[in-house]
Amino acid sequence: MINSNFSRMRSFLILGFPGLSPQYYGPISALLFFIYLVIALGNVFILAFVMYEKTLQKPTYLVFCHLALNDLTFGTVTLPKIISKYWFDDGVSSFHSCFTQMFFVHYLGSVTSFILLGMALDRFVAVCIPLRYPVLITNNIISILCGLAWFIPMPLMVTIVSQALTLPFCKSNIIAQCYCDHISITSQACGDKVQTVEVIALCLAMFCLLLPLAFIIFSYISIIVVIMKMSNTAGRKKTLSTCSPQIFITCLFYLPRCFVYVANTVGFSFSLDVRILLILLYSLFPPAVNPIIYCFKTQDIKQMLMKRLKATRIGVEINLLF
């Protein structure tokens, strides 16, 4: 049964936005291409800038680099195919390509969750036990933590994909989404094992999302409590400003996901187009916006950027004079 099914289901068709009129295919593909350029250029810039500026090679900014690499990879995995669909009318994805994309979509999302945990740990130690920060949080320790963030989800996502591969696919090959994900693929499967595979995948996904979220909430509540107890107003503002980028980034990742989950739980249903748009927004908006947050909400990066821009402007003026 499974072997014959594999020979029958050779590819999947990425549906994208089912209600979108063909006259908007060009503008949508151009918009998605622009978003991809923003994601690629912004995150490559952060990686190159931190690598170039030795003074920025500190634990906090190393975490930013890991998140930037993750965001860059996620945009590269998800956007080219949907751009190709609307630009070249090529929405067909081979069977194994679709499963590969599914793996990276869920794997990179899980990695983001664990990197945000490392980010919260960095700020927790810096604010709550600052005297121990130089000992507990070093570049080597952060590199190990981020390495674990990349490693821990790997076997879990391999398990999810491997189980999905064993399912017989006897329904439509249409993926009602802008990229291949677990729900879209398993909804095309049939047989007694489908529900079991979906439950196991949900449990593993909740482990990767909710376990880090529990510590993240604890960390930032502890940080806010410490800040509120500070008698020095200037010190309170300075401490809060050092944590605000991490808080913004964490909220961008978790709040839209929680909103969609709660809405579904209470019975508030979205149309298919709206659901796809919401998923696309909370998947791609953070990778596009995170580099802006790094640059404008992080004092060290902002000051270094201003210094480099001033030096460049002075150099240009000198060249014009001579």
C-alpha positions in Angstrom: 0.0 0.0 0.0 2.7 2.5 1.0 4.9 1.6 -1.9 2.2 2.0 -4.4 1.2 5.2 -2.8 4.7 6.6 -3.1 4.7 5.9 -6.8 1.3 7.6 -7.1 2.0 10.8 -5.0 5.0 12.1 -6.9 4.5 15.8 -6.1 2.5 18.4 -4.2 0.9 21.6 -5.5 1.5 24.7 -3.4 -1.9 26.5 -3.4 -0.8 29.8 -1.8 -3.8 32.1 -1.4 -6.7 30.3 -3.0 -8.9 33.4 -3.3 -6.3 35.5 -5.0 -7.2 36.7 -8.5 -4.6 36.0 -11.2 -4.3 39.8 -11.9 -2.6 40.2 -8.5 0.0 37.4 -9.0 2.6 39.8 -10.2 2.3 42.4 -7.4 2.2 39.6 -4.8 5.3 37.9 -6.2 7.1 41.3 -6.2 6.0 42.0 -2.6 7.2 38.5 -1.5 10.5 39.0 -3.3 10.9 42.4 -1.6 10.3 40.8 1.8 12.9 38.2 1.0 15.4 40.9 0.1 14.7 42.7 3.3 15.2 39.4 5.3 18.4 38.5 3.4 20.0 41.9 3.4 19.1 42.8 7.0 20.3 39.5 8.6 23.4 39.2 6.4 24.2 42.8 7.5 23.9 41.9 11.2 26.1 38.8 10.8 28.8 40.7 8.9 28.7 43.8 11.1 29.1 41.8 14.4 31.8 39.7 12.8 33.6 42.8 11.6 33.3 44.8 14.8 35.4 43.1 17.4 33.9 45.2 20.2 30.5 43.7 19.5 31.6 40.1 19.8 30.0 39.7 23.2 27.5 37.1 24.5 24.4 39.2 23.8 25.4 39.9 20.2 26.5 36.3 19.5 22.9 35.3 20.3 21.7 37.9 17.9 24.0 36.4 15.2 22.5 32.9 15.8 19.0 34.3 15.5 19.9 36.3 12.4 21.3 33.1 10.8 18.2 31.2 11.7 15.9 34.0 10.2 18.0 34.1 7.0 17.7 30.4 6.6 14.0 30.3 7.3 13.3 33.0 4.6 15.5 31.1 2.1 13.7 27.9 2.8 10.1 29.2 2.6 9.9 32.2 0.2 11.6 31.1 -3.1 8.9 28.5 -3.9 5.9 30.7 -3.3 7.6 33.5 -5.2 8.1 31.1 -8.1 4.5 30.1 -7.9 3.2 33.6 -8.5 6.0 34.8 -10.7 6.5 31.8 -13.0 3.3 29.9 -12.3 5.4 27.1 -10.8 3.7 25.8 -7.7 4.7 22.2 -8.0 7.0 20.7 -5.4 8.3 17.2 -5.6 7.3 14.7 -2.9 10.7 14.7 -1.1 11.3 18.5 -1.6 8.0 19.1 0.2 9.0 16.9 3.1 12.4 18.6 3.2 10.8 22.0 3.4 8.4 20.8 6.1 11.4 19.6 8.1 13.2 22.9 7.9 10.1 25.0 8.6 9.4 23.2 11.9 13.1 22.7 12.8 14.0 26.3 12.3 10.9 27.4 14.3 12.0 25.2 17.2 15.5 26.5 17.0 14.2 30.0 17.3 12.3 29.1 20.4 15.5 27.7 22.1 17.6 30.6 20.9 15.1 33.0 22.5 15.5 30.9 25.7 19.2 31.6 25.6 18.6 35.3 25.0 16.3 35.4 28.1 18.9 33.5 30.2 21.5 36.1 29.1 19.3 39.0 30.3 18.2 37.2 33.4 21.7 36.7 34.6 22.8 40.3 33.6 19.9 41.9 35.5 19.1 39.5 38.4 22.7 38.4 39.3 24.9 40.9 37.6 28.0 40.2 39.7 28.0 36.6 38.4 27.5 37.6 34.8 31.2 37.6 33.7 31.6 34.1 35.1 28.3 32.5 34.1 27.8 34.1 30.7 30.9 34.0 28.4 31.3 33.7 24.7 32.1 30.0 25.0 29.1 29.3 27.2 26.8 31.2 24.9 28.2 29.3 21.9 27.5 26.0 23.7 23.9 27.1 24.6 23.2 28.2 21.0 24.8 25.0 19.7 22.3 23.1 21.9 19.5 25.2 20.6 20.4 24.0 17.0 20.9 20.4 18.1 18.0 19.6 20.5 15.2 20.0 18.0 17.0 18.0 15.3 16.1 14.4 16.5 12.6 15.6 17.4 11.9 17.0 13.9 13.5 13.9 12.3 11.0 11.8 14.2 8.1 14.0 13.0 9.1 13.8 9.4 9.9 10.1 9.5 6.5 9.3 10.9 4.8 11.4 8.3 6.7 9.6 5.5 5.2 6.3 6.6 1.6 7.5 6.0 -0.3 6.5 2.8 -1.4 9.6 0.8 -4.7 8.9 -0.9 -6.3 12.3 -0.9 -5.5 15.5 -2.9 -1.9 16.6 -3.4 -2.8 20.2 -2.9 -1.0 22.0 0.0 -3.4 24.7 1.2 -0.5 26.9 2.4 2.4 29.0 1.1 4.9 26.3 2.0 4.8 22.7 3.0 4.1 22.2 6.7 3.1 19.2 8.8 -0.7 20.0 9.1 -1.0 20.6 5.3 0.8 17.4 4.4 -0.8 15.0 6.9 -4.3 16.4 6.0 -3.8 14.7 2.7 -3.0 11.3 4.3 -5.4 8.5 5.2 -5.4 5.5 7.4 -5.5 4.7 11.1 -2.0 6.0 11.9 -2.8 9.6 10.9 -4.3 10.7 14.2 -1.4 9.1 16.1 1.2 10.8 13.9 -0.6 14.2 14.4 -0.8 13.8 18.2 2.9 12.9 18.5 3.9 15.8 16.3 1.7 18.2 18.3 3.3 17.0 21.6 6.8 17.4 20.3 6.0 20.9 18.9 4.5 22.0 22.2 7.6 20.7 23.9 9.8 22.8 21.7 7.6 25.9 22.1 6.2 25.8 25.6 9.2 24.6 27.5 11.4 27.6 26.4 8.4 29.9 26.8 7.9 28.9 30.4 11.5 29.9 31.3 11.3 33.0 29.1 8.2 34.2 31.0 9.8 33.4 34.3 13.0 35.3 33.3 11.3 38.5 32.1 8.9 38.6 35.1 11.9 38.3 37.4 13.7 41.0 35.4 10.7 43.4 35.6 10.4 42.8 39.4 14.1 43.6 39.8 13.7 46.8 37.7 10.7 48.0 39.6 12.6 47.6 42.9 15.3 50.0 41.6 15.2 53.3 43.4 17.4 55.1 40.7 15.1 56.2 37.9 18.0 56.5 35.4 19.3 53.1 36.3 15.8 51.7 35.9 15.5 53.1 32.4 19.0 52.0 31.4 18.4 48.5 32.6 15.0 48.3 30.8 16.5 49.6 27.6 19.1 46.8 27.6 16.3 44.2 27.8 13.8 45.9 25.4 15.2 44.4 22.2 15.0 40.9 23.5 11.4 41.5 24.8 10.3 42.9 21.4 11.8 40.0 19.5 10.3 37.4 21.9 6.8 39.0 21.6 7.0 39.1 17.8 7.7 35.4 17.8 5.2 34.1 20.4 2.3 36.5 20.6 0.9 35.9 17.1 1.2 32.2 17.5 -0.6 32.3 20.9 -3.3 34.5 19.3 -4.0 32.0 16.5 -3.9 29.1 18.9 -6.3 30.7 21.4 -8.6 31.9 18.6 -8.9 28.3 17.3 -9.4 26.9 20.9 -12.3 29.2 21.7 -13.9 28.4 18.3 -13.1 31.6 16.4 -12.6 30.4 12.9 -10.7 32.2 10.1 -11.3 31.9 6.3 -8.6 29.9 4.5 -7.1 33.0 3.0 -7.0 34.9 6.3 -5.5 31.8 8.1 -2.7 31.5 5.4 -2.0 35.3 5.6 -1.8 35.2 9.5 0.6 32.2 9.3 2.7 33.9 6.7 2.8 37.2 8.7 3.9 35.6 12.0 6.4 33.5 10.1 8.1 36.2 8.0 7.5 39.4 9.9 10.0 38.7 12.7 12.9 37.7 10.4 12.3 41.0 8.5 11.9 43.2 11.5 14.5 41.7 13.9 17.6 43.4 12.2 15.8 46.8 12.6 15.3 46.1 16.3 18.9 45.1 16.7 20.1 48.4 15.1 17.7 50.9 16.7 17.0 49.3 20.1 20.5 48.1 21.0 22.7 51.0 22.1 26.1 49.4 21.3 25.1 48.5 17.7 23.4 51.9 17.2 26.4 53.8 18.5 28.8 51.7 16.4 26.7 52.3 13.3 26.6 56.0 13.9 30.4 56.1 14.4 30.9 54.2 11.1 28.5 56.4 9.2 30.2 59.6 10.5 33.6 58.2 9.6 32.4 57.4 6.1 30.8 60.8 5.6 34.0 62.6 6.8 36.1 60.4 4.4 33.8 61.3 1.5 34.0 65.0 2.3 37.8 64.9 2.4 37.9 63.1 -1.0 35.6 65.8 -2.5 37.9 68.5 -1.2 40.9 67.0 -2.9 
